[in-house]
Amino acid sequence: MKTTLFLVFFILQAVSAFSYEVHITKEDNINVRADSTILSESLGTLDKGESIEVLEEKYGWLKIRLPDDFPCYVHSDYIEQISANKGKITASTLNLRSSPSLGAYVIGDVGRNTIVKIVEKGKEWTRIGCYPYARGWVHHKFTKPIAKTDNFRHLVIKILSEMTVSDFDSKKKAHRKLIDLGKDIIPVVSSYLPAKDKDVNYSIIFVFTELGEKHPELIEYFFNQIDSAEAKLSGIYLDIIQNLIKPKSSRKKPYFYLSINGKLSETDIEKAKKYLKDIYKLNTT
């Protein structure tokens, strides 16, 4: 009963938080501008079929969240490296710039203690992952909107189908599309788990782990999806939780792998859930 109530609450919360529109790009090589004018600097380009989050419209221009791979820099004095590819912001508010220069456009900002992805650390400037902190502008004629309800579900399902291909680069693009749509995908994707295709389940483990790193509050949701009577489903969520709370451990158990090989019993699931829950509580107290 608690799990059902939590899922209902989470879905309602996701819908209410969906305060932007999702658009799809209609052409290749669409310039994303630093401001709402054709004369403004190009921050990068989008290809046809990419999903973007639209935050506002002004005179035919759409303000969007930049994808994670766009150039995005912060001054190295105000970021503390906490792992090989993670950093913590130490300034109260730190500007994000389009290039490694104080004269570059400010394309967003991050607050103190925000954990960001480090792409490249330099002595003076550090390139970080843009999403969801940086903004840019595209002209509306190059995009078309996707509705927030049924069409959003349709979009997510379409991207899930792209994960069934064997081509690694195509699968990687599908991962990024889902991650860029944000945590609102989780109730939709969760309803299709476990997927019939083993590799799709591994893809979802990766995507949910990435989203969990951006939104730590999701860990409680993942715990609530574990059902000892459903070995494969539990294996997926145990892997996700383990990735999030034990990211550096060399002693991770391959829970989903064990489940598809009939080696994850109900007792194993309950023990694993308790073990990970104890670690989670220890890390958050």
C-alpha positions as CSV (number, residue, x, y, z in Angstrom):
1,M,0.0,0.0,0.0
2,K,2.8,2.4,0.9
3,T,4.5,1.7,-2.4
4,T,1.3,2.4,-4.3
5,L,0.7,5.7,-2.5
6,F,4.3,6.7,-3.0
7,L,4.1,6.0,-6.8
8,V,0.9,8.0,-7.1
9,F,2.5,10.9,-5.2
10,F,5.6,10.7,-7.4
11,I,3.6,10.7,-10.6
12,L,1.5,13.7,-9.5
13,Q,4.7,15.5,-8.4
14,A,6.3,14.8,-11.8
15,V,3.3,16.1,-13.7
16,S,3.1,19.3,-11.6
17,A,6.8,19.8,-12.0
18,F,6.6,19.5,-15.8
19,S,6.4,23.3,-16.2
20,Y,8.2,23.3,-19.6
21,E,7.2,22.1,-23.0
22,V,9.1,19.4,-24.9
23,H,9.8,20.2,-28.5
24,I,11.4,18.1,-31.3
25,T,13.9,19.6,-33.8
26,K,12.8,19.5,-37.4
27,E,16.1,20.0,-39.2
28,D,19.9,19.2,-38.9
29,N,22.5,21.8,-37.8
30,I,20.1,24.1,-36.0
31,N,22.1,26.9,-34.3
32,V,21.4,27.4,-30.6
33,R,22.1,31.1,-29.8
34,A,23.3,32.8,-26.6
35,D,20.4,35.3,-27.0
36,S,17.1,35.7,-28.8
37,T,18.6,37.1,-32.0
38,I,20.1,35.8,-35.2
39,L,23.2,38.1,-34.5
40,S,23.9,36.4,-31.2
41,E,26.8,33.9,-30.8
42,S,26.1,30.3,-31.7
43,L,26.6,28.0,-28.7
44,G,26.4,24.8,-30.8
45,T,24.0,23.0,-33.0
46,L,21.2,20.5,-32.7
47,D,20.4,17.7,-35.1
48,K,17.0,16.6,-36.5
49,G,14.9,14.6,-34.0
50,E,16.5,15.8,-30.8
51,S,14.2,16.6,-27.8
52,I,14.6,19.9,-26.1
53,E,13.0,21.5,-23.0
54,V,11.4,24.9,-23.8
55,L,11.2,27.2,-20.8
56,E,9.8,30.4,-22.4
57,E,9.1,32.1,-25.8
58,K,10.0,35.6,-26.8
59,Y,9.3,37.1,-30.2
60,G,9.4,33.7,-32.0
61,W,12.5,32.5,-30.1
62,L,12.4,29.6,-27.6
63,K,14.6,29.6,-24.5
64,I,15.7,26.0,-23.9
65,R,17.8,24.0,-21.5
66,L,21.1,23.2,-23.2
67,P,22.0,19.5,-23.8
68,D,24.7,18.2,-21.5
69,D,27.4,18.1,-24.2
70,F,27.3,21.8,-25.1
71,P,30.4,23.9,-24.1
72,C,29.9,25.1,-20.6
73,Y,32.7,26.5,-18.3
74,V,33.1,27.7,-14.7
75,H,36.1,29.3,-13.1
76,S,38.3,26.5,-11.6
77,D,38.8,28.5,-8.3
78,Y,35.2,27.8,-7.4
79,I,34.8,24.1,-8.0
80,E,36.2,21.4,-5.8
81,Q,37.0,18.1,-7.5
82,I,35.5,15.3,-5.4
83,S,36.0,12.4,-7.9
84,A,37.5,11.7,-11.3
85,N,34.4,13.2,-13.0
86,K,32.5,15.0,-10.3
87,G,32.9,18.5,-8.7
88,K,31.2,20.5,-6.0
89,I,30.5,24.2,-6.5
90,T,32.0,26.3,-3.6
91,A,30.8,29.8,-4.6
92,S,27.3,31.0,-3.4
93,T,26.4,31.5,-7.1
94,L,28.7,30.7,-10.0
95,N,28.2,31.8,-13.5
96,L,28.3,29.3,-16.4
97,R,30.0,30.7,-19.5
98,S,29.9,29.7,-23.1
99,S,33.7,29.6,-23.4
100,P,36.7,29.7,-21.0
101,S,36.8,33.5,-20.7
102,L,35.3,36.2,-18.4
103,G,34.2,38.0,-21.6
104,A,32.1,35.0,-22.7
105,Y,28.3,34.9,-22.5
106,V,26.8,33.9,-19.2
107,I,24.5,31.0,-20.1
108,G,23.3,30.0,-16.6
109,D,24.5,29.7,-13.0
110,V,24.8,27.1,-10.2
111,G,24.6,27.4,-6.5
112,R,26.8,26.4,-3.7
113,N,27.3,22.7,-3.0
114,T,25.8,21.7,-6.4
115,I,27.4,18.5,-7.7
116,V,28.3,18.8,-11.4
117,K,29.9,16.6,-14.0
118,I,33.5,17.5,-14.8
119,V,34.3,17.1,-18.5
120,E,37.8,18.7,-18.5
121,K,39.6,20.4,-15.6
122,G,42.0,23.2,-16.3
123,K,44.1,25.4,-14.2
124,E,41.9,28.5,-14.8
125,W,38.7,27.1,-16.3
126,T,36.8,23.8,-16.0
127,R,34.3,22.5,-18.5
128,I,31.3,20.9,-16.9
129,G,28.1,19.1,-18.1
130,C,25.5,21.8,-19.1
131,Y,22.3,20.1,-18.2
132,P,20.1,21.3,-16.5
133,Y,21.9,24.5,-15.6
134,A,22.6,26.3,-18.9
135,R,20.2,28.0,-21.3
136,G,20.2,29.0,-25.0
137,W,17.8,30.1,-27.7
138,V,16.5,28.5,-30.9
139,H,13.9,29.9,-33.4
140,H,10.5,28.2,-33.2
141,K,10.4,27.5,-36.9
142,F,13.0,24.8,-36.4
143,T,11.0,22.9,-33.8
144,K,7.6,21.4,-33.1
145,P,6.0,20.9,-29.7
146,I,5.1,17.6,-28.1
147,A,2.2,17.5,-25.7
148,K,2.8,17.0,-22.0
149,T,0.6,13.9,-21.5
150,D,0.0,11.2,-24.1
151,N,2.4,12.5,-26.6
152,F,5.1,12.7,-23.9
153,R,4.5,9.0,-23.1
154,H,4.6,8.3,-26.8
155,L,8.0,10.1,-27.1
156,V,9.5,8.2,-24.2
157,I,8.3,4.8,-25.7
158,K,9.7,5.8,-29.1
159,I,13.1,6.5,-27.5
160,L,13.0,3.2,-25.6
161,S,12.5,1.4,-28.9
162,E,15.7,3.0,-30.1
163,M,17.6,1.2,-27.4
164,T,16.9,-2.2,-29.0
165,V,19.4,-1.5,-31.8
166,S,22.8,-3.1,-31.7
167,D,24.7,0.0,-32.9
168,F,26.5,1.4,-29.8
169,D,26.4,5.1,-31.0
170,S,22.7,5.0,-31.7
171,K,22.0,3.4,-28.3
172,K,24.2,6.1,-26.7
173,K,22.1,8.8,-28.4
174,A,18.9,7.2,-27.1
175,H,20.4,7.2,-23.5
176,R,21.1,10.9,-23.9
177,K,17.6,11.7,-25.2
178,L,16.0,10.1,-22.2
179,I,18.4,11.7,-19.7
180,D,17.8,15.1,-21.3
181,L,14.0,14.7,-20.8
182,G,14.6,14.6,-17.1
183,K,13.1,12.7,-14.2
184,D,9.6,13.0,-15.6
185,I,10.3,9.9,-17.7
186,I,10.7,7.7,-14.7
187,P,7.0,6.8,-14.1
188,V,6.6,6.1,-17.8
189,V,9.7,3.9,-18.1
190,S,9.0,2.2,-14.8
191,S,5.7,0.9,-16.1
192,Y,7.6,-1.1,-18.8
193,L,10.0,-2.8,-16.5
194,P,11.4,-5.4,-16.8
195,A,11.8,-5.1,-20.5
196,K,11.9,-8.2,-22.7
197,D,15.2,-7.2,-24.1
198,K,18.0,-7.8,-21.6
199,D,20.1,-5.0,-23.0
200,V,17.3,-2.5,-22.8
201,N,17.1,-3.2,-19.0
202,Y,20.9,-2.5,-18.8
203,S,20.3,0.7,-20.7
204,I,17.6,1.7,-18.2
205,I,19.8,1.0,-15.3
206,F,22.3,3.4,-16.8
207,V,19.7,6.1,-17.5
208,F,18.1,5.9,-14.1
209,T,21.5,6.0,-12.4
210,E,22.3,9.2,-14.3
211,L,19.0,10.7,-13.3
212,G,19.5,9.6,-9.7
213,E,22.8,11.4,-9.6
214,K,21.1,14.6,-10.6
215,H,18.1,14.0,-8.3
216,P,19.1,12.2,-5.1
217,E,15.6,12.2,-3.9
218,L,14.8,9.5,-6.4
219,I,16.7,6.9,-4.3
220,E,13.7,6.5,-2.0
221,Y,11.5,5.9,-5.1
222,F,13.9,3.2,-6.4
223,F,13.8,1.5,-3.0
224,N,10.0,1.4,-3.1
225,Q,10.0,-0.4,-6.5
226,I,11.8,-3.4,-5.1
227,D,9.5,-6.4,-4.9
228,S,11.0,-9.7,-3.6
229,A,8.4,-11.6,-5.6
230,E,9.7,-10.0,-8.9
231,A,13.4,-11.0,-9.2
232,K,14.2,-9.3,-12.5
233,L,12.5,-6.1,-11.5
234,S,14.2,-6.1,-8.1
235,G,17.6,-6.8,-9.8
236,I,17.2,-3.7,-11.9
237,Y,16.4,-1.4,-9.0
238,L,19.1,-3.0,-6.7
239,D,21.7,-2.3,-9.4
240,I,20.5,1.3,-9.8
241,I,20.6,1.9,-6.0
242,Q,24.0,0.2,-5.6
243,N,25.4,2.5,-8.4
244,L,24.1,5.6,-6.6
245,I,25.2,4.8,-3.0
246,K,28.3,2.8,-3.7
247,P,29.7,4.5,-6.9
248,K,33.4,3.7,-6.1
249,S,33.0,0.2,-4.7
250,S,34.9,-2.6,-6.4
251,R,32.6,-5.2,-4.6
252,K,29.3,-4.5,-6.4
253,K,27.0,-7.4,-6.9
254,P,25.5,-7.9,-10.4
255,Y,21.9,-8.2,-9.1
256,F,20.2,-8.0,-12.5
257,Y,22.6,-10.5,-14.0
258,L,21.9,-12.9,-11.1
259,S,18.2,-12.5,-11.5
260,I,18.1,-13.4,-15.2
261,N,20.2,-16.5,-14.4
262,G,17.8,-17.6,-11.7
263,K,20.3,-16.9,-8.9
264,L,18.5,-14.1,-7.1
265,S,16.0,-15.5,-4.5
266,E,13.4,-13.6,-2.5
267,T,15.6,-14.0,0.5
268,D,18.6,-12.6,-1.5
269,I,16.5,-9.6,-2.5
270,E,15.4,-8.8,1.0
271,K,18.9,-9.1,2.4
272,A,20.3,-6.9,-0.4
273,K,17.6,-4.3,0.1
274,K,18.3,-4.1,3.9
275,Y,22.1,-4.0,3.3
276,L,21.8,-1.1,0.8
277,K,19.2,0.7,2.9
278,D,21.5,0.6,5.9
279,I,24.3,2.1,3.8
280,Y,22.0,4.7,2.5
281,K,20.8,5.7,6.0
282,L,24.4,5.9,7.1
283,N,25.4,8.2,4.2
284,T,22.5,10.5,4.8
285,T,22.7,11.0,8.6
